[in-house]
Amino acid sequence: MTEPVAIVAVGTRAGRKPRKRISLRARVTLLAAACVAGVTALVSIGAYVTVYNNLYQQVDDTLQVRAIAAAQAPQVRQGIQQYPGALLSSTDIQIAVLDADGVPQIPTGGRQPPIGRVELAVAQGSANSSIRTDTKTDMRVVALHYAPDQALVLAQSLTPTRQTLNQLAIVLALIGGGGIIVAALAGTAVARTGLRPVERLTAATEYVTRTGDLRPIPVSGDDELARLTTSFNTMLGTVAESQERQRQLVADAGHELRTPLTSLRTNLELLLSASRAGAPTLSEKDRSDIETDIKAQLDELTQLIGDLVELARQDEPHTQFERVEMIEVIERALDRARRRASEIEFDVSLQPWVLTGDHSALERAVLNLLDNAVKFSPAGSAVRVRMHPLGDGTAVIEVADSGPGIAEADLPKVFDRFYRSSEARTLPGSGLGLSIVKQAAQRHGGDVYAGRAPEGGALLTIRLPGAPG
């Protein structure tokens, strides 16, 4: 037997739950806090480094100035030794005279500054001055050439400076932390306020998905989110309109299909009853009439279903349009119409016109106009076909028949689905031909019109945008 195969979801490891994604509100809050934290860190580091350098520079400058002043101060005697007067008056620094042998001279009660090889080199004349930090005592030490084979050494503690820098670091940390907290709170408030319309829109989409209710969402404001809501309402309106058209089409189709199907069922039941044993037989004439009715009803159903399929196909979105030469489209439709109605003459006058569209939909629309004209024109009459530009970026295709014309009450309705005038009810047709013409024209940015021809028949017109060919 085949071993069972463990199926693991793509993107996750076996036995491990998928990671939960962070919400947009949390991301906005984190982004605001991170930005403020970055800016605060940069400002704090810059401020700390600037103050650090300034404080140490001040210590160095102070020591050097006091060393120069001490070297220039008059000598005073203490016992058998002579010292610079500054050695006896300086209480906040440590000061000494260092000879070339490395022996410091410190006045009574004074403190010896840190002394190393750098200071000894100044006393021996190898260098004029030096400055360094003694890490053991945490003191800044300055040595200055004082006299032959002597150096004046001064040292000052860095503890006050470091305490100041530590206090500054604490203050900057508190300010930065407070700024981050404030930024996080502000980011949360902004995210909550800014995303409230998005939450309403999300709730509305979920409501539409759950209930199918396509009522528009209330719009407030004029920002990007308000425009998004307006666009969503437009989409809802388009979907609602499409659904309404579909419901109307289904309702109209059901109404139109009911009559031929009922008649077809009655005729079939009559034929089946007559074929049973013991039932009255039908005469040849009655049987022939029933069979003729069945064929006519089947033809009507076939045409109706074909027209419904054509309407449904034209309702689909089309993005690939091609260059269309309308003269070629009309001539192909004329060839098909002539084969169907050899007893009708076609008076044709066409001027070149080019547009971008669907060849088959436009040809079907023109053919429907021609078939409609042929249906109402008596044998031996003529159907007039004209195409000419209007000079405003559009051209018209006019088809005039030789029939009785269209009543004034019927003119606004002839392009409606399944509408048939009283004169047309006795003629074959589904009532969808002219609605297909209207739909094709509107898909190409045009429109349709119905009126009376000068000859007295009906005049049906398609107006389409384009350019002279």
C-alpha positions, 0 to 999 in steps of 0.5 A: 500500500502507498504510504500516507503523505503529509500535506503541509500548507505552503508558506508555513512549517509543519506544526507551526501556526502562521504568524499573525499580521500586525494591523495597520493601526499598530503599524502607524503607531510603531512607525510614528514612535520609530521616527520620533525615536530615531530623530530623538536619538540623533538629536540626543547624540549630537547634543551630548557629543557637542556638550562633551567636547565643549566641556573638555575643551573648557577644562583644557583651556582653563588649565592652559590659561592658569598654567601660563598665568602661574608660570608668569606669576612672581616667585615667593619663598617658602622655607629655602624653596622658591615657588610660583605664587600660583602654587600657594593660591590654587586650591581647586587644582593640583600644581607642582614644579617638576625638575629634570630628575623627576622630583616634584616641588610641592608647597606645604599643604599642597597635593602632588599632581599625577606625573608621568613620562610625558610631564618628565619629557617637558621638564627635560626640554624634549617638549614645550607642553603636554596635555593628557587624561590620567585614567587612574586618578580621573584627572586632566593633566597639563605640563608647561615648560617653566624654567631650564630643566623645570616644568610646571604641572597642573592637574584638575579633577574631571569628576564634576565634568563627568557628573554634568555629562551624566546628568545631561545623558539622563535628561536627554534619555528622559526627554527622548523616552517622553517624546517616544511615548507622546509620539506613540500616543499621537500616532495611535490617535491619528491612526484611529481618527484617520482609519475610521473611514476605512473601518466604515468602508470595510464594515460596509463591504462586509455587510454587502458581502453578507447581505447583498445590499448595494445601498451607497455608503454615506460620504463625509469630508473631501479627502482621499478616503472620501474619494475612495468611498465615492468610488466605492459607491460608484462601483456599488451603483454599477453592480446594482445597475448590472444586477437590475439589468440581469433581473429585468432581462431574466424576467422579460425573457421568462415572459417571452419564452412562456408563450411559445413554450405553452403553445409548443407544449399544447401542440405536442400534447395534441399530437401525442394524444392523437397517436394513442390507440382509440383516440380520434385521429387528426386529419392531414390538414390539421396535422400539417397545421400543427407541424407548421406551428411547431416549426414556427415556434421552434424557430421563434425560440431559436431566434429568441435564445440567440438574441439573448446570448448576443445580449449577454455577450455584449454585456461582458467587458471588452478591453481589446478593440480594433480599428474598424472600417465602417464601410467594410462592416456595412458591406458585409451586413448588406451581403447577408441581408441580400441573401435573406431578402432577394426581393428587396432592393438596397439603395446604398450611399456610404462615406468612409468612416473609421473608429476603434471597436468590435467588428462583430458587434457593429456588423450585428447591429447594422444587420439587425437594422437591415433585417428590421427594414426588410421585415416591414418593406413590401416585396419589390420595394427599396431600403435606403442605407446612408452613412455620412459624417456630421462634422462634429467628430461623429457619423450617422448610419441611416436605414429607412424602410418602405413600410408603414412607419412607426407610430408616435407613441412607439418611437420612444420604445422601439429600442427597449428589450422585448418591445414590439409594436402592435403592427409587429406582433404578427411578424416574426421576431423576438423583440430584441434586435433593436435593443442589441443595436442600442447596446452596441452603439452605446458600447462604442460611445454612440447612440441610436434614434428612431423617426420617420423617413421622408418616404413615409417608412421608419428611419432608424439611425446609429450615431458613432464617434470616429474619424473620416477614413 
